[in-house]
Amino acid sequence: MYPCGHRTCVKVTLPAVVHREGDWFVSWCPDLDVASQGRTVEESLSNLRESLNLRLEDDDLEVPSEPFLLTTIEVERISTRKASRP
């Protein structure tokens, strides 16, 4: 904790997921379900940080004590195309 203005601030580490949608990068924080976008990954994350800071000003907001678990899984996709002949 550290002083910031008339309040006490606490740094919070939150996960962020970034994906591309056309010309834009969309960033999303699953823990607080807040999203933003930008023309670059950096701009998208900067905009997300600003949105999260605004969201965290809500005194009634509960920030999860355990972070969102992000992982990957492998699945098989069945193609509807016919297999090519050798």
C-alpha positions in Angstrom: 0.0 0.0 0.0 1.1 3.5 -0.7 -0.4 7.0 -0.4 -2.0 8.4 -3.5 -3.8 11.7 -3.0 -6.2 11.4 -0.1 -6.5 7.6 -0.4 -4.3 4.6 0.1 -3.5 2.6 -3.1 -2.8 -1.0 -3.6 -1.2 -2.4 -6.7 -3.2 -5.3 -8.2 -1.9 -7.7 -10.9 -4.7 -8.8 -13.2 -4.6 -11.0 -16.3 -5.2 -9.6 -19.8 -6.0 -11.5 -23.0 -5.3 -9.8 -26.3 -6.6 -10.8 -29.7 -6.8 -9.2 -33.1 -10.2 -8.3 -34.7 -9.5 -6.9 -38.2 -7.4 -3.8 -37.9 -7.8 -3.6 -34.1 -6.3 -5.4 -31.1 -8.9 -6.1 -28.4 -7.7 -6.6 -24.8 -9.9 -8.1 -22.1 -9.4 -8.6 -18.3 -11.4 -11.8 -17.5 -11.2 -11.2 -13.7 -13.2 -7.9 -13.9 -14.8 -8.5 -17.4 -13.4 -5.2 -18.7 -12.3 -4.8 -22.3 -10.7 -2.2 -24.5 -9.1 -1.8 -27.9 -6.4 -0.1 -29.8 -4.6 0.0 -33.1 -1.5 -1.8 -31.5 -1.1 -4.3 -28.7 0.5 -1.6 -26.6 -2.3 0.9 -27.2 -4.9 -1.7 -26.5 -3.2 -2.6 -23.2 -2.8 1.0 -22.3 -6.5 1.7 -22.9 -7.4 -1.5 -20.9 -5.2 -0.2 -18.0 -7.1 3.1 -18.1 -10.4 1.3 -18.1 -9.4 -0.9 -15.2 -8.2 2.0 -13.2 -11.6 3.6 -13.6 -13.4 0.3 -12.8 -11.3 -0.1 -9.6 -12.5 3.2 -8.3 -15.7 1.5 -7.4 -15.5 0.8 -3.6 -18.0 -2.0 -3.9 -16.0 -3.9 -6.5 -14.7 -7.3 -5.3 -11.3 -8.1 -6.8 -10.7 -11.9 -6.9 -8.0 -13.0 -4.5 -7.1 -15.9 -6.9 -6.3 -14.8 -10.4 -8.2 -16.1 -13.4 -6.4 -19.2 -14.7 -5.6 -19.0 -18.3 -4.3 -22.0 -20.1 -4.5 -23.7 -23.5 -6.0 -27.0 -24.5 -5.6 -29.0 -27.7 -8.6 -30.4 -29.5 -9.1 -32.1 -32.8 -11.1 -30.3 -35.4 -13.0 -32.5 -37.8 -12.9 -31.2 -41.3 -16.0 -31.3 -43.5 -13.9 -31.3 -46.6 -13.2 -34.5 -48.4 -9.7 -35.8 -48.0 -7.5 -35.4 -51.1 -6.4 -38.6 -52.8 -2.7 -39.4 -52.8 
